Amino acid sequence: MQGLNFTAIDFETANSKRGSVCAVGLAKVRHGVVVDTASWLIRPPHSVSDFAPRNIDVHGIRPADVRSAPRWPESLQRIQAFAGNDPFVAHNASFDRSVLRGACTESGLAVPETPFHCSVALARRVLGLASNRLPDVAAALGLGGFRHHDAGSDAGICAAAVVEIARLHGLPSLDALWPAVRPAARPASTGSHRYARTSGAA
């Protein structure tokens, strides 16, 4: 699949505040093959650094785990160095995009203008599943088990799912996987009947 290039990304958060990033996972795809992966813990920005029990129950990350982890500015640099000019793909991209934006806002940083594509929307469009949660998509595609809500594992399985969908459905590029939504054509204007020209009008 020449040209199928992207970086899958997944974030975990310490609490309900989208800027409270506490982990990231990345998986780089080149020509339809996962060629590199990375993941690490992140100390959330100080203003949103409290860990909620509900979030701990989901991902298992606790305050002590991130005590010596890099903060967001360093982590953003590492993410950008890993992804280069790649667009991001995420399972429920609106969440991961909002975490990126929230963490930058809480840290006083400019928000990168990296495009995001959503593998939930892709699965919904082409797989016809009752549920498009990442474990259900992975199972439907025969991708095997993974550690859900582990950022590195989630990014890796997201990348694998997109590649497998591309292979199965003959969609060999990002443009084929996520066709641009073109605005509906506007009907040609015939002008207002009150002011339509008539022969002999002054």
C-alpha positions as CSV (number, residue, x, y, z in Angstrom):
1,M,0.0,0.0,0.0
2,Q,2.3,2.7,-1.3
3,G,1.5,6.1,0.2
4,L,-0.5,4.8,3.2
5,N,1.5,6.9,5.7
6,F,0.3,8.2,9.1
7,T,1.0,8.1,12.8
8,A,-1.6,6.6,15.1
9,I,-1.9,8.4,18.5
10,D,-3.6,7.7,21.7
11,F,-3.8,9.7,25.0
12,E,-4.9,8.8,28.5
13,T,-5.9,11.5,31.0
14,A,-5.7,11.9,34.7
15,N,-9.3,13.3,35.1
16,S,-12.2,14.6,33.1
17,K,-10.3,17.7,32.0
18,R,-9.1,17.1,28.5
19,G,-5.8,18.8,29.2
20,S,-4.9,16.4,32.0
21,V,-2.7,14.2,29.7
22,C,-0.9,11.4,31.6
23,A,0.2,9.0,28.8
24,V,0.7,8.9,25.1
25,G,1.1,6.1,22.6
26,L,2.3,6.4,19.0
27,A,2.6,4.0,16.0
28,K,4.1,5.1,12.8
29,V,2.9,3.5,9.5
30,R,4.8,3.6,6.3
31,H,3.3,2.2,3.1
32,G,0.8,0.2,5.1
33,V,3.3,-1.3,7.6
34,V,3.8,-0.3,11.3
35,V,7.5,0.5,11.3
36,D,8.0,2.2,14.7
37,T,6.2,2.6,18.1
38,A,6.7,4.6,21.2
39,S,4.8,5.3,24.4
40,W,5.6,7.0,27.7
41,L,3.9,8.5,30.8
42,I,3.5,12.3,31.2
43,R,3.1,14.5,34.2
44,P,-0.1,16.4,33.6
45,P,0.0,20.2,33.6
46,H,-0.1,21.4,37.2
47,S,-3.5,23.1,36.9
48,V,-5.2,19.8,36.0
49,S,-2.9,17.3,37.7
50,D,-5.3,15.6,40.1
51,F,-6.0,12.0,39.3
52,A,-9.7,11.0,39.5
53,P,-10.5,7.5,40.8
54,R,-12.6,6.8,37.8
55,N,-9.7,7.5,35.4
56,I,-7.3,5.4,37.5
57,D,-9.8,2.5,37.3
58,V,-9.7,2.8,33.5
59,H,-6.0,3.0,32.8
60,G,-4.3,2.1,36.1
61,I,-2.0,5.1,36.1
62,R,-1.5,6.7,39.5
63,P,0.1,10.0,40.7
64,A,3.2,8.1,41.8
65,D,3.7,6.7,38.4
66,V,4.1,10.1,36.7
67,R,6.1,11.8,39.5
68,S,9.4,11.7,37.4
69,A,7.7,11.6,34.0
70,P,8.3,14.4,31.4
71,R,5.9,17.3,31.4
72,W,3.8,18.3,28.4
73,P,6.2,20.7,26.6
74,E,8.9,18.0,26.4
75,S,6.4,15.4,25.5
76,L,5.0,17.5,22.7
77,Q,8.4,17.9,21.2
78,R,8.9,14.2,21.3
79,I,5.5,13.5,19.7
80,Q,6.3,16.0,16.9
81,A,9.8,14.5,16.4
82,F,8.3,11.0,16.1
83,A,5.4,11.9,13.8
84,G,7.2,14.4,11.6
85,N,4.8,15.6,8.9
86,D,2.4,12.7,9.3
87,P,-1.3,13.3,9.9
88,F,-2.6,11.6,13.1
89,V,-5.1,8.8,13.2
90,A,-6.9,8.1,16.5
91,H,-9.8,6.0,17.6
92,N,-12.3,8.7,18.5
93,A,-10.1,11.5,17.2
94,S,-12.2,14.2,18.7
95,F,-11.1,13.1,22.2
96,D,-7.4,12.8,21.3
97,R,-7.4,16.1,19.4
98,S,-9.0,17.8,22.4
99,V,-6.4,16.4,24.7
100,L,-3.6,17.7,22.5
101,R,-5.3,21.1,22.4
102,G,-6.1,21.1,26.1
103,A,-2.6,20.1,27.2
104,C,-1.1,22.9,25.1
105,T,-3.6,25.5,26.4
106,E,-2.9,24.5,30.0
107,S,0.8,24.7,29.3
108,G,0.7,28.0,27.5
109,L,1.9,26.5,24.2
110,A,0.6,27.0,20.6
111,V,-1.6,24.2,19.4
112,P,-0.1,22.3,16.4
113,E,-2.2,22.3,13.3
114,T,-1.7,18.6,12.6
115,P,-4.7,17.0,10.8
116,F,-6.5,14.2,12.6
117,H,-8.5,11.3,11.0
118,C,-10.9,9.1,13.1
119,S,-10.8,5.3,12.9
120,V,-14.2,5.2,14.7
121,A,-15.8,7.0,11.8
122,L,-13.9,4.8,9.4
123,A,-15.1,1.6,11.1
124,R,-18.7,2.9,11.3
125,R,-18.7,3.6,7.6
126,V,-17.2,0.3,6.3
127,L,-17.6,-2.4,8.9
128,G,-21.3,-2.3,9.9
129,L,-20.6,-3.4,13.5
130,A,-23.1,-3.0,16.4
131,S,-20.3,-1.4,18.4
132,N,-17.2,0.5,17.1
133,R,-15.3,0.4,20.3
134,L,-11.6,-0.4,19.7
135,P,-11.8,-4.0,21.2
136,D,-14.8,-4.7,19.0
137,V,-13.2,-3.4,15.9
138,A,-10.0,-5.3,16.6
139,A,-12.0,-8.6,17.2
140,A,-14.0,-8.1,14.0
141,L,-10.8,-7.7,12.0
142,G,-9.1,-10.7,13.7
143,L,-6.3,-8.6,15.2
144,G,-6.1,-10.5,18.5
145,G,-5.9,-9.2,22.0
146,F,-4.3,-6.1,23.3
147,R,-4.2,-4.0,26.5
148,H,-7.1,-1.6,26.1
149,H,-6.5,1.8,27.7
150,D,-2.7,1.3,27.6
151,A,-1.8,4.2,25.3
152,G,0.9,2.3,23.4
153,S,-1.2,-0.8,22.9
154,D,-4.2,1.3,21.8
155,A,-2.2,3.3,19.3
156,G,-0.7,0.1,17.9
157,I,-4.0,-1.7,17.5
158,C,-5.6,1.5,16.0
159,A,-2.8,1.6,13.3
160,A,-3.2,-2.2,12.6
161,A,-7.0,-1.8,12.3
162,V,-6.7,1.0,9.8
163,V,-4.2,-0.9,7.7
164,E,-6.4,-4.0,7.8
165,I,-9.5,-2.0,6.7
166,A,-7.4,-0.5,3.9
167,R,-6.3,-4.0,2.7
168,L,-9.8,-5.6,3.0
169,H,-11.7,-2.8,1.3
170,G,-9.1,-1.8,-1.3
171,L,-8.7,1.7,0.2
172,P,-4.9,2.2,-0.3
173,S,-4.5,5.9,0.8
174,L,-5.7,8.3,3.4
175,D,-7.8,10.1,0.8
176,A,-9.6,6.8,0.0
177,L,-10.0,5.9,3.7
178,W,-11.4,9.4,4.6
179,P,-12.8,11.0,1.5
180,A,-13.0,14.7,1.7
181,V,-16.5,16.0,2.4
182,R,-17.3,18.4,-0.4
183,P,-19.9,21.1,0.2
184,A,-23.2,20.5,-1.5
185,A,-23.6,22.3,-4.8
186,R,-25.7,25.4,-4.5
187,P,-28.5,25.8,-7.0
188,A,-27.8,28.4,-9.7
189,S,-29.4,31.6,-8.7
190,T,-32.2,32.9,-10.9
191,G,-32.4,36.2,-9.0
192,S,-35.4,37.5,-7.2
193,H,-38.6,37.5,-9.3
194,R,-39.4,41.0,-8.0
195,Y,-36.3,42.3,-9.7
196,A,-36.0,40.0,-12.7
197,R,-35.3,41.8,-15.9
198,T,-38.0,42.1,-18.5
199,S,-37.8,43.2,-22.0
200,G,-38.3,46.9,-22.3
201,A,-37.4,47.6,-18.6
202,A,-35.8,50.9,-18.0
